[in-house]
Amino acid sequence: MSTVPARALPGDERTRVERRVRLLLTGRSVLPGVIESADAGADLWELGMESLAMVGVMVAVEDEFGVEFPDALLTRETFRSLAAITDAVLSLTSPEGRP
């Protein structure tokens, strides 16, 4: 019988968020056949992501996590990699990152 910890460790939360972001991108057919195995730090733009796909990713992430990207985060850099998107989500969902 496995037990669920009362409070997740930060690394565990990061892993869960990154997994959800990867699944979102896979479900939206962003870089099909690539995103499933791409390293978290891989440059999504170099792998072929386009601006229109980024907008779709942004909307999907906002819907999935109940956040809204402030103008300051609407940059190529925020959506450069799974790790960067995960960082943005974690900052927007942490108590310190909320307005």
C-alpha positions as CSV (number, residue, x, y, z in Angstrom):
1,M,0.0,0.0,0.0
2,S,1.5,3.3,-1.0
3,T,1.0,6.5,0.9
4,V,0.6,10.0,-0.5
5,P,2.7,12.6,1.2
6,A,0.7,15.3,2.9
7,R,2.8,18.0,1.2
8,A,4.6,17.5,-2.1
9,L,8.2,18.4,-2.4
10,P,9.1,21.3,-4.7
11,G,10.9,18.9,-7.1
12,D,7.8,16.7,-7.2
13,E,5.6,19.7,-8.0
14,R,8.0,20.7,-10.8
15,T,7.9,17.2,-12.3
16,R,4.0,17.2,-12.2
17,V,3.7,20.6,-13.8
18,E,6.3,19.8,-16.5
19,R,4.4,16.5,-17.3
20,R,1.1,18.4,-17.6
21,V,2.7,21.0,-19.9
22,R,4.2,18.2,-22.1
23,L,0.8,16.5,-22.2
24,L,-0.9,19.8,-23.2
25,L,1.6,20.3,-26.0
26,T,1.2,16.7,-27.2
27,G,-2.6,17.0,-27.1
28,R,-2.5,20.3,-29.1
29,S,-0.2,18.6,-31.7
30,V,2.6,21.1,-31.0
31,L,5.7,19.5,-32.6
32,P,4.1,16.1,-33.0
33,G,6.5,13.2,-32.8
34,V,9.1,15.5,-31.2
35,I,7.6,17.0,-28.0
36,E,7.0,13.6,-26.5
37,S,10.7,12.8,-26.2
38,A,12.2,16.3,-26.3
39,D,14.5,17.2,-23.4
40,A,12.9,19.7,-21.0
41,G,15.5,22.3,-21.9
42,A,15.3,21.8,-25.7
43,D,14.6,25.0,-27.6
44,L,11.1,24.6,-29.0
45,W,11.7,27.3,-31.6
46,E,14.7,25.5,-33.0
47,L,12.6,22.3,-33.0
48,G,10.0,24.1,-35.3
49,M,7.5,25.8,-33.0
50,E,5.8,28.8,-34.7
51,S,4.3,31.9,-33.2
52,L,0.7,30.8,-33.8
53,A,1.4,27.5,-32.0
54,M,2.8,29.6,-29.1
55,V,-0.5,31.5,-28.8
56,G,-2.3,28.1,-28.6
57,V,0.1,26.9,-26.0
58,M,-0.4,30.0,-23.9
59,V,-4.2,29.7,-24.0
60,A,-4.0,26.0,-23.2
61,V,-1.7,26.6,-20.2
62,E,-3.8,29.4,-18.9
63,D,-6.9,27.2,-19.1
64,E,-5.2,24.1,-17.6
65,F,-3.6,25.9,-14.7
66,G,-6.1,28.7,-14.1
67,V,-3.5,31.5,-14.6
68,E,-3.2,34.5,-16.8
69,F,0.2,35.4,-18.3
70,P,1.0,39.0,-17.6
71,D,2.3,41.1,-20.5
72,A,5.8,40.8,-19.2
73,L,5.8,37.1,-19.7
74,L,4.4,37.1,-23.2
75,T,7.8,36.6,-24.8
76,R,9.5,34.0,-26.9
77,E,11.8,33.3,-24.0
78,T,8.9,32.3,-21.7
79,F,7.8,29.7,-24.3
80,R,11.4,28.6,-25.4
81,S,11.3,25.2,-23.7
82,L,9.2,22.9,-21.5
83,A,11.4,24.0,-18.6
84,A,10.8,27.7,-19.3
85,I,7.0,27.2,-19.6
86,T,7.1,25.1,-16.3
87,D,9.0,27.9,-14.6
88,A,6.4,30.5,-15.7
89,V,3.5,28.3,-14.5
90,L,5.2,27.7,-11.1
91,S,5.8,31.4,-10.7
92,L,2.2,32.2,-11.5
93,T,0.8,29.5,-9.3
94,S,3.0,30.0,-6.2
95,P,1.6,32.2,-3.4
96,E,4.5,34.6,-4.0
97,G,3.6,34.9,-7.7
98,R,-0.1,35.7,-7.3
99,P,-1.2,39.3,-7.3
